[in-house]
Amino acid sequence: MPTRNHDPFLSSCMRPFWLAQAFLLFLSYPRIQGHAHARCLGCLPDQALLLLLLLLTIQQRVPTLAAAHHAHPKPPPQSSGPGPCTCSLPALPASPGTAAAAAVVFQAYTADALTAAAAEAHQEAEEDAHEETSAASAENWVCRAASLSRASPTICLPFLAACMNQAKDALAIAATSGADTSEALEQLSWLQRAVAHCLADTGSGEVPMMPQPLAQAISAGVPGVAEAVLCCCESLLAVPALVLNDAARSAMSPRLLEASVWALARWSDTYLFPEENLPGALQVVYGDVEAGDGVGGTDPAAYPPGGSSKALATLDMLVQIASTCLVAYPGEGMLHKQVCTVLLPALVRHPGICRKLQTLPSWRSLVTAFAQRQAVITAGLGLKLQRALAQSLCLAASGISRSSAAHEYVGNLISPTAHEVAALASQPNLAELSARADAANALCSCLETLRGATCATLARTQAPLWTMTASLLGHLLTLQRAFKHHTLVVALLLKLAGNIVENHVSYLKPDEGGVLLQWVLVLLQQYAEDNQWVKEGTASKTLVYERKLEAARDLRALLRLLGHVTQRDLSEAVDGSVSCQGVAAATQANSHCHYSGPPGTQHSDVSTAQVVVLGLNILLPLMTTDLLKFPKLCSLYYNLLVYVLENYPEQVVGLPAYHFGTLMSSLEFGLTCSTDSMVVGNALEGLTGLAHYQQTCRVKGLPGLNVHSPPGGPSVTTAIMERILRLVLLEDTSYDLVEMASNALQLLMLAEPDAYVLLAKQLVQQAHQRDANSSARLEGALSGLLQQANLGARDAAQVSLPKPVQRAFKEALCSTVQDVRGIIRLR
């Protein structure tokens, strides 16, 4: 292969212009990106690079930047974090020619994108089924362009800052003269996102750090890089700061603020009071540097003045921007979503920033307004956003060093909401209030706020939150009974119960765990008694589908609650016989709703098994095959079944015959109708749990599962064995699932060997009808599996078979499956 500079013609052609064209191909021709060597142009020899360019040019496959960009990069509507872009391009080769070429391409791309943004300002927005995909693609474009800017920061970043200032000036001129501001707004929106991409990475799943090319250049003392980054940061912050000016706010559009809030979140996550020191002057400007401290061994006097006070002023500005967006732009749901789910979570993610927040009057004003449930904050926010806002405000307590102060902070923040819930539950005309939509909406708002606070439980704030929660347990039961016809209230109560169990279980003492478990028991009992939405009459398809969505929502919340109840901490704390005297006062008004449990069980003695089996009794009549087609619901349901069948098989066998039949139908659905291998695996694990229980009963001389066998029909054990055999032998089941099925099948064959012989004969007869020659070979293969199972007969008196016996049967089953499938030619 020719080496670089050996050909004079190619050497003369490989100038910055040609490199710029190659970078342009890298950006605009997606198929190149799939080539491993094209992802870093420094890996390509000159000949290959030039050939690639000429070939694509001849084929006219090089689109213009405008055509390739084809759509303005709107903020993706599904974005709930610092941007959806996950592309990670390697650093470009560091050389003067490469940097110059990268700068040329980046400037051309930016100019083209700004032109496209200005043109789109005059186009009507169209509903597009592929809008999310297009937005994500446009975001990836900006991410790729950002890699070019980092290759030449001293040119690209000041260029971006100049474009930002120019667009901002154009906006001011247009607003003052009464001209159209849409072009300047669209350009500023694109520039805000572009600058954020250039200055910061996503940081998804790890501590956000400054992009390596920029950090290395500043640390190495490359002239002008630190100044370029600072200039770009100031330009980024200057645009959203306009919203704090009453005169300039009227010119700001919600769309521009959405992009700005997203950009601020991404920038602040990397640069504002970072956990890792920033290089050079950036640490003094935006980091936490005390007076007299040096950064990187350099005299702090050499850095720009301001230090930590500059960063604190920036943080205060971000809080004010967040508050202004919530208050001054009512009804702007997407803007509020960016503030509550992107910007504020980024500000409270690090304890260092949380400590600074506690000192800001702007933060205290926001906390007070939300705590007092002022209409200016809560009236315009959706329920989910109120939960997100409450969670962020409570998480800020991580910056409070003294426990007493943290308790006071959380108490002041959430107590008014708790008092509102208690006051509503204590109203003498609660039955009349429950029929009013405004009362139901107010209750939903309070429940979402309590959910947000509960999800933000920290070690130092758990005690006051649990005290407040424990005082509300009885009131929540009262409200559940009163608002039983409001499906959203019922669903939120179930979700709140799941959040309470999940976040408090690790901190509770045994008696407190008993109180919580008893409350969950009553909550489930009331839910079973009061909610009869499963009874469907004749209705339109739309109403039926909406009812299914509501049912799936309720059952998901119920399954998550039961899943949290089965957590090890709670199970170990309260299983056995736990006194729950403390719950008496909380549930006095609802004592008639206590779950009676199995005969002989007292109300003061509650176990995890009792709660879970009650939940299973509620679930089984409601779970239908249509509901199991909802993926999340299906996954949660079979995860719970695995736990119940492995840990409480005796209680499962004690279920009413109808419920037990529904359970077995659910397991059969999981084996036969699900396309999710995880669901099939869970169904097999559940059947393995039942098989172990049947083995235990056989050793003790008890009927076990067969108490539910129909008169004159096959036993339950036989039915399970037949279903597993048909799954592994006659269906295209993966060998991983075959190995999982071997554990249950071996125990069932030991329990009823005659049933296996009968099933084998049926399979042989069916094969004989198709091909007489194959029936003999099939009979031999199935007989060999029975012989292998009989080798474990000497261990049949044991509850658990030895590992070598299980491993040998597993190998024999896989071999038998291979032989049988080859004989009947199903694969």
PyMOL commands that set and color helices and strands:
alter all, ss='L'
color gray80, all
select helices_A, chain A and resi 8-13+16-28+30-33+36-39+41-43+46-58+65-69+96-120+131-151+153-177+182-199+212-219+225-244+246-249+254-271+281-286+300-302+308-328+333-347+351-357+361-371+375-378+383-399+403-425+430-433+437-455+462-482+487-507+510-530+541-565+568-574+583-586+588-593+608-622+627-629+631-647+649-653+657-672+677-700+704-708+716-730+735-751+753-770+772-790+793-795+803-824
alter helices_A, ss='H'
color red, helices_A
deselect
rebuild
show_as cartoon
